[in-house]
Amino acid sequence: MKTIADIDGKIRDGSAVVYTASEFKCLIREGENVTAADVDVVTTGTCGVMSGTAAVLSVLVAGPGEFERAERVWLNGVPCMPGPCPNERLGVVDLIVSGTASAGAGYGGGHLFRDIVEGRRIEVVVEAADRSIDAEVTIDDLVYARVFTTRTACRNYTAYVNRLPTRIKTIFSIEGLQGRFREASVSGCGEINPLQNDPLGLAIGAGTPVLLNGSIGIVTGEGTRSIPERPNLTAIADMAGMEPRYMGGFRTSAGPECVTSLGVAVPVLDDRQVAALRVLDEEIPLPVADITTRAILGEATYADIWQQPDQDVVYHPEWCEECSVCVAATVCPTGAFSRETGIDRDRCLGCTACFFACPNDAFMTGEGSLRVGTRRVPITLRQSGRRLAEDLCRDLRDMILDSRFTFTGGGRW
């Protein structure tokens, strides 16, 4: 049996054997008899819409004595909660900002977090007693800026369909989930999800180093509503060092949501961990429920989502008929597509909304579907980005191979 210290030593001397989760799953599908002696670390990850994301910011907005205490604050129009520390007469405002806080239908906390990380100028409005203070800041002006999650990396998700004849507004759709059984909305990265690869909690817990949106942070414990059958995590990391492509806003028919990513390196200490890491999409259940009643109507697996060919969405401009209004651009929940520039891969979650919206079939992607009774319901929205999660796994693997990330004290956190 290996120890964490053994693995860290191998990381530091360059002899560690590290696979991404996808690379490891390929070995399993090829029939390789992998043991703990053959691998030291497997990097896992997830990326997608995660409502339980927020930020704690400390913002200098004025000189000492200019106002006594902030009562209400907005950043780019997104409402923030002043506190918890009082900021009397210091000109410094401490804020908690929810990832789902909204400045309007198309802009919320998730968009704000990405704008901050990208170094954009952020408009600050502070109301204090009988006066208002306006300022502009960038990430370099923030005394403290950290993202934390209250519920992330959920191991078990549910797919949703609508049995009613009318559209239903929900965070699980962009324009309202169509009935009856006309479309399905899904979430989760399946076999590469961190907790899916550590179901017994042998490797992941409070204090585990992670990449949160690409920045080194730590797991702080279990998340809200976490139970053994449906576990999730809380984590925190500094905004400095985050990668914009792994985060952002996502527009839904019920308001803006937040895209968050989490990468976790799983140390392989013994064959119990190897057995857990052998899990494949085909073995991971995906319940299908009615969006209104949450009644379970059927069960699929993550292979129905992720074992389809051509997961990426590809735009073919030669097939575009230049409609007066580009529906694909209008429906894109992350602002990743325009007819003039095509798909911005740093913003695209691979949700497939453009594919289903375009009347001229100018997009191609792997089409998945879920069986519900006698029906085959097409998957029209993927709220998790498997390609981005795999990229995050590769980033974490490369950091380990370069000795920039270890399990004990090797990270910036």
C-alpha positions as CSV (number, residue, x, y, z in Angstrom):
1,M,0.0,0.0,0.0
2,K,1.3,3.4,-1.0
3,T,1.0,6.6,1.1
4,I,0.3,10.2,0.1
5,A,3.9,11.0,1.1
6,D,5.1,8.2,-1.3
7,I,3.1,9.7,-4.2
8,D,4.2,13.3,-3.4
9,G,7.8,12.0,-3.5
10,K,7.2,10.5,-6.9
11,I,5.6,13.7,-8.1
12,R,8.6,15.7,-7.0
13,D,11.2,13.4,-8.5
14,G,9.2,13.1,-11.7
15,S,8.5,9.4,-11.6
16,A,4.7,9.6,-10.8
17,V,2.4,7.8,-13.3
18,V,-0.6,10.1,-13.8
19,Y,-3.6,9.6,-16.0
20,T,-6.6,11.8,-16.7
21,A,-9.9,10.1,-15.9
22,S,-10.6,9.7,-19.7
23,E,-7.2,8.1,-20.3
24,F,-7.8,5.7,-17.4
25,K,-11.3,4.8,-18.7
26,C,-9.8,4.0,-22.1
27,L,-7.5,1.5,-20.4
28,I,-10.4,-0.1,-18.7
29,R,-12.5,-0.3,-21.9
30,E,-9.5,-1.9,-23.7
31,G,-9.5,-4.6,-21.0
32,E,-6.2,-3.6,-19.3
33,N,-5.8,-5.2,-15.8
34,V,-4.7,-2.0,-14.0
35,T,-3.6,-2.3,-10.4
36,A,-2.5,0.2,-7.8
37,A,1.1,-0.6,-8.8
38,D,0.5,0.7,-12.3
39,V,-0.8,4.2,-11.5
40,D,-0.3,6.9,-8.9
41,V,-2.8,9.6,-9.7
42,V,-6.0,9.9,-11.7
43,T,-7.2,13.5,-12.4
44,T,-11.0,13.9,-12.4
45,G,-13.2,16.9,-13.1
46,T,-16.6,18.4,-13.7
47,C,-17.8,21.6,-15.4
48,G,-21.3,22.9,-15.8
49,V,-24.1,24.9,-14.4
50,M,-23.7,24.9,-10.6
51,S,-26.1,27.2,-8.7
52,G,-24.3,26.8,-5.4
53,T,-21.5,29.2,-6.3
54,A,-20.7,32.6,-4.7
55,A,-17.9,35.0,-4.1
56,V,-16.5,37.0,-1.2
57,L,-15.0,40.3,-2.3
58,S,-13.4,43.2,-0.5
59,V,-13.6,46.4,-2.6
60,L,-12.1,49.8,-2.0
61,V,-14.6,52.3,-3.3
62,A,-13.8,55.5,-1.6
63,G,-11.4,57.3,0.8
64,P,-11.7,57.0,4.6
65,G,-14.6,58.9,6.1
66,E,-16.5,59.4,2.9
67,F,-19.4,57.3,4.1
68,E,-20.3,55.5,7.3
69,R,-21.6,52.2,6.2
70,A,-22.7,50.6,2.9
71,E,-26.4,49.6,2.9
72,R,-26.8,48.4,-0.7
73,V,-24.2,47.6,-3.3
74,W,-24.3,46.6,-7.0
75,L,-21.4,45.3,-9.2
76,N,-22.3,45.7,-12.9
77,G,-25.9,45.9,-11.8
78,V,-25.7,42.6,-9.9
79,P,-27.0,43.1,-6.4
80,C,-24.6,42.1,-3.6
81,M,-24.9,41.6,0.2
82,P,-22.7,44.0,2.1
83,G,-20.9,42.4,5.0
84,P,-20.4,40.3,7.1
85,C,-17.7,42.7,8.4
86,P,-18.8,46.3,9.1
87,N,-17.0,48.8,7.0
88,E,-17.7,52.0,8.8
89,R,-15.8,55.0,7.5
90,L,-13.1,53.0,5.9
91,G,-14.3,53.2,2.3
92,V,-13.9,49.4,2.0
93,V,-16.9,47.3,1.2
94,D,-17.0,43.6,2.0
95,L,-19.4,41.8,-0.2
96,I,-21.0,38.4,-0.7
97,V,-22.2,37.9,-4.3
98,S,-24.4,34.9,-5.4
99,G,-23.6,33.3,-8.7
100,T,-27.3,33.4,-9.4
101,A,-27.9,37.0,-8.4
102,S,-29.4,38.8,-11.4
103,A,-28.9,42.2,-13.1
104,G,-31.4,41.1,-15.7
105,A,-32.4,38.1,-17.8
106,G,-29.0,38.0,-19.6
107,Y,-26.5,38.9,-16.9
108,G,-25.9,37.6,-13.4
109,G,-23.3,36.7,-10.8
110,G,-21.7,34.0,-13.0
111,H,-21.1,36.6,-15.8
112,L,-19.7,39.0,-13.2
113,F,-17.2,36.5,-11.9
114,R,-15.9,35.8,-15.3
115,D,-15.6,39.5,-16.1
116,I,-13.7,40.0,-12.9
117,V,-11.2,37.2,-13.7
118,E,-10.8,38.5,-17.3
119,G,-9.6,41.8,-15.8
120,R,-12.5,43.8,-17.1
121,R,-13.5,47.1,-15.4
122,I,-16.4,46.6,-13.0
123,E,-18.9,49.4,-12.2
124,V,-19.6,49.7,-8.5
125,V,-22.6,51.5,-7.0
126,V,-22.8,51.9,-3.2
127,E,-25.8,53.3,-1.4
128,A,-25.0,54.6,2.1
129,A,-27.6,56.5,4.1
130,D,-28.4,59.6,2.0
131,R,-25.7,59.3,-0.6
132,S,-24.5,57.2,-3.5
133,I,-20.9,56.4,-4.4
134,D,-19.9,55.3,-7.9
135,A,-16.5,53.7,-8.7
136,E,-14.8,51.4,-11.2
137,V,-12.5,48.6,-10.2
138,T,-10.6,45.6,-11.7
139,I,-9.4,42.4,-10.0
140,D,-6.2,44.3,-9.2
141,D,-8.1,46.6,-7.0
142,L,-9.8,43.9,-5.0
143,V,-8.2,43.5,-1.6
144,Y,-9.8,40.0,-1.3
145,A,-11.5,38.0,-4.0
146,R,-12.4,34.3,-3.6
147,V,-15.0,32.1,-5.1
148,F,-16.6,29.5,-2.8
149,T,-19.2,26.8,-3.5
150,T,-22.0,25.6,-1.3
151,R,-22.9,22.6,-3.5
152,T,-20.6,21.5,-6.3
153,A,-19.4,18.3,-8.1
154,C,-22.7,16.5,-7.4
155,R,-22.3,12.8,-8.1
156,N,-25.9,12.1,-9.0
157,Y,-28.1,14.3,-11.2
158,T,-31.5,13.8,-12.7
159,A,-32.6,14.4,-16.3
160,Y,-35.8,16.3,-16.8
161,V,-38.7,16.1,-19.3
162,N,-42.0,17.9,-19.4
163,R,-45.3,15.8,-19.5
164,L,-47.5,18.9,-19.8
165,P,-48.5,20.3,-23.2
166,T,-47.2,23.8,-22.4
167,R,-43.6,25.1,-22.0
168,I,-42.4,25.3,-18.4
169,K,-39.9,28.0,-17.3
170,T,-37.1,26.4,-15.4
171,I,-33.3,26.7,-14.8
172,F,-33.1,23.4,-16.8
173,S,-34.1,25.1,-20.0
174,I,-33.1,28.1,-22.1
175,E,-36.5,29.1,-23.5
176,G,-38.8,26.8,-21.4
177,L,-38.9,23.0,-21.4
178,Q,-41.2,21.8,-24.1
179,G,-43.9,19.2,-23.6
180,R,-45.1,16.6,-24.1
181,F,-41.9,14.7,-23.9
182,R,-40.4,16.8,-26.8
183,E,-37.0,17.3,-25.2
184,A,-34.8,16.3,-22.2
185,S,-32.4,18.4,-20.2
186,V,-29.4,16.7,-18.6
187,S,-26.5,17.5,-16.3
188,G,-23.4,15.8,-15.0
189,C,-20.0,14.7,-16.4
190,G,-20.5,11.0,-15.7
191,E,-17.5,8.8,-15.5
192,I,-15.0,11.6,-15.0
193,N,-16.9,13.3,-12.1
194,P,-14.6,13.4,-9.0
195,L,-17.1,11.9,-6.5
196,Q,-18.2,9.3,-9.1
197,N,-14.6,8.0,-8.9
198,D,-14.4,8.1,-5.1
199,P,-17.8,6.8,-3.9
200,L,-16.4,5.6,-0.5
201,G,-14.7,8.9,0.3
202,L,-11.3,7.4,0.4
203,A,-9.5,10.3,-1.4
204,I,-11.8,13.4,-1.3
205,G,-12.7,15.3,1.8
206,A,-12.1,18.5,3.8
207,G,-8.6,19.8,3.1
208,T,-8.2,18.0,-0.3
209,P,-6.4,20.3,-2.8
210,V,-8.4,21.0,-6.0
211,L,-8.6,23.2,-9.0
212,L,-11.6,25.5,-8.7
213,N,-12.1,27.2,-12.1
214,G,-8.5,26.4,-12.7
215,S,-7.2,28.0,-9.5
216,I,-5.6,26.0,-6.7
217,G,-8.0,25.8,-3.8
218,I,-9.2,23.3,-1.2
219,V,-12.3,21.2,-0.4
220,T,-13.9,22.6,2.8
221,G,-16.3,19.7,3.4
222,E,-19.6,18.4,2.3
223,G,-22.0,20.6,0.5
224,T,-25.6,21.5,1.2
225,R,-28.1,18.7,0.7
226,S,-25.3,16.2,0.6
227,I,-26.3,12.7,1.5
228,P,-24.4,9.4,1.0
229,E,-26.6,8.5,-2.0
230,R,-26.3,12.0,-3.6
231,P,-23.0,13.6,-2.3
232,N,-21.5,16.9,-3.2
233,L,-18.7,19.2,-2.0
234,T,-17.9,22.7,-0.9
235,A,-14.7,24.3,-2.1
236,I,-12.9,27.7,-2.1
237,A,-10.1,29.3,-4.2
238,D,-8.6,32.6,-5.0
239,M,-10.0,34.4,-8.1
240,A,-6.4,35.2,-9.0
241,G,-5.3,32.3,-11.1
242,M,-8.7,31.3,-12.3
243,E,-9.2,30.5,-16.0
244,P,-12.1,32.4,-17.6
245,R,-13.0,29.4,-19.9
246,Y,-13.8,27.3,-16.9
247,M,-16.4,29.7,-15.5
248,G,-19.1,32.2,-16.5
249,G,-22.8,32.8,-16.8
250,F,-25.5,30.7,-18.4
251,R,-28.9,32.1,-19.4
252,T,-31.9,30.0,-18.6
253,S,-35.7,30.6,-18.9
254,A,-35.8,31.1,-15.1
255,G,-32.9,33.6,-14.9
256,P,-29.1,33.6,-15.2
257,E,-27.1,30.7,-13.7
258,C,-23.4,30.2,-12.9
259,V,-20.9,27.9,-14.7
260,T,-18.3,26.4,-12.4
261,S,-15.6,23.8,-12.7
262,L,-13.8,21.6,-10.2
263,G,-10.8,19.4,-10.9
264,V,-9.7,16.8,-8.3
265,A,-6.6,14.6,-8.3
266,V,-7.3,11.2,-6.9
267,P,-4.3,9.5,-5.3
268,V,-4.2,5.7,-6.0
269,L,-3.1,4.1,-2.7
270,D,-4.5,0.6,-3.1
271,D,-6.7,-1.6,-5.3
272,R,-9.9,-0.4,-3.5
273,Q,-9.3,3.0,-5.2
274,V,-8.6,1.3,-8.5
275,A,-11.9,-0.6,-8.3
276,A,-13.7,2.7,-7.8
277,L,-11.9,4.3,-10.7
278,R,-13.1,1.6,-13.0
279,V,-16.6,3.1,-13.2
280,L,-17.9,3.8,-16.7
281,D,-20.7,5.9,-18.2
282,E,-22.6,2.7,-19.0
283,E,-22.8,1.8,-15.3
284,I,-23.9,5.2,-14.0
285,P,-27.7,5.5,-13.6
286,L,-29.4,8.7,-14.8
287,P,-33.0,8.9,-13.5
288,V,-35.4,10.7,-15.8
289,A,-38.1,12.8,-14.0
290,D,-41.0,15.0,-14.7
291,I,-40.0,18.6,-14.3
292,T,-43.2,19.6,-12.4
293,T,-43.8,16.7,-10.0
294,R,-40.2,15.3,-10.0
295,A,-41.7,11.9,-10.3
296,I,-39.3,9.3,-11.8
297,L,-40.5,8.2,-15.2
298,G,-37.6,6.1,-16.4
299,E,-33.9,5.5,-16.0
300,A,-31.0,6.0,-18.5
301,T,-27.3,6.0,-18.1
302,Y,-24.6,8.5,-18.8
303,A,-23.6,6.6,-21.9
304,D,-26.8,8.0,-23.4
305,I,-25.2,11.4,-23.1
306,W,-21.4,11.0,-23.4
307,Q,-20.8,7.8,-25.4
308,Q,-22.2,9.4,-28.5
309,P,-19.8,10.2,-31.3
310,D,-18.9,13.9,-32.0
311,Q,-19.7,15.4,-28.7
312,D,-18.4,18.8,-29.8
313,V,-20.8,21.2,-31.7
314,V,-19.4,22.1,-35.1
315,Y,-20.6,25.1,-37.1
316,H,-20.6,24.9,-40.9
317,P,-20.9,28.5,-42.3
318,E,-21.3,27.2,-45.8
319,W,-24.7,25.7,-44.7
320,C,-25.9,29.0,-43.2
321,E,-28.7,30.8,-45.1
322,E,-28.2,34.1,-43.2
323,C,-31.6,34.5,-41.7
324,S,-32.6,38.0,-40.8
325,V,-32.4,37.0,-37.1
326,C,-29.9,34.3,-36.2
327,V,-31.9,32.1,-33.9
328,A,-28.8,30.1,-33.0
329,A,-27.0,33.2,-31.7
330,T,-30.1,34.4,-29.9
331,V,-30.6,31.1,-28.0
332,C,-26.9,30.5,-27.1
333,P,-26.9,30.6,-23.3
334,T,-23.2,31.6,-22.9
335,G,-22.9,34.1,-25.8
336,A,-20.4,31.7,-27.5
337,F,-21.8,31.9,-31.0
338,S,-22.2,34.6,-33.6
339,R,-22.7,34.1,-37.4
340,E,-19.7,36.4,-38.1
341,T,-17.1,34.8,-35.8
342,G,-18.5,31.3,-35.4
343,I,-18.1,29.4,-32.1
344,D,-15.9,30.8,-29.3
345,R,-14.5,27.6,-27.8
346,D,-13.5,29.5,-24.6
347,R,-17.2,30.3,-24.0
348,C,-18.9,27.2,-25.5
349,L,-20.2,24.6,-23.0
350,G,-21.3,22.3,-25.8
351,C,-24.9,22.5,-24.7
352,T,-26.3,21.8,-28.2
353,A,-28.9,24.6,-28.0
354,C,-27.7,26.1,-31.3
355,F,-27.9,22.7,-33.1
356,F,-31.6,22.3,-32.2
357,A,-32.5,26.0,-32.8
358,C,-31.0,26.5,-36.3
359,P,-33.7,26.1,-38.9
360,N,-31.0,25.4,-41.6
361,D,-29.1,22.6,-39.9
362,A,-25.8,24.6,-40.0
363,F,-24.5,22.8,-36.9
364,M,-23.5,19.2,-36.3
365,T,-23.0,17.3,-33.1
366,G,-23.6,13.9,-31.5
367,E,-27.3,13.5,-30.8
368,G,-28.3,11.7,-27.6
369,S,-31.7,10.6,-26.4
370,L,-33.3,9.1,-23.4
371,R,-35.9,6.3,-23.3
372,V,-39.0,7.2,-21.3
373,G,-41.5,4.3,-21.5
374,T,-42.1,3.7,-25.2
375,R,-40.7,7.1,-26.2
376,R,-37.2,8.2,-27.3
377,V,-36.8,11.8,-26.0
378,P,-34.0,13.8,-27.6
379,I,-31.5,15.5,-25.3
380,T,-31.7,19.1,-26.4
381,L,-29.7,20.7,-23.6
382,R,-26.5,19.6,-21.8
383,Q,-25.8,21.8,-18.9
384,S,-22.5,20.2,-18.2
385,G,-19.4,20.6,-20.4
386,R,-17.6,17.3,-20.7
387,R,-15.0,18.6,-23.1
388,L,-14.1,21.5,-20.7
389,A,-14.0,19.1,-17.8
390,E,-11.6,16.8,-19.7
391,D,-9.5,19.9,-20.5
392,L,-9.4,20.7,-16.8
393,C,-8.3,17.1,-16.1
394,R,-5.5,17.5,-18.5
395,D,-4.4,20.8,-17.0
396,L,-4.3,19.2,-13.5
397,R,-2.4,16.2,-14.9
398,D,0.2,18.5,-16.5
399,M,0.5,20.5,-13.2
400,I,1.3,17.3,-11.4
401,L,3.8,16.1,-13.9
402,D,5.5,19.5,-13.7
403,S,5.5,19.3,-9.8
404,R,3.3,22.4,-9.7
405,F,0.6,20.5,-7.8
406,T,1.1,18.0,-4.9
407,F,-1.1,16.7,-2.2
408,T,0.8,18.2,0.7
409,G,1.8,21.8,0.4
410,G,2.6,21.9,-3.3
411,G,-0.1,24.3,-4.3
412,R,-0.3,28.1,-4.0
413,W,-3.3,27.8,-1.6
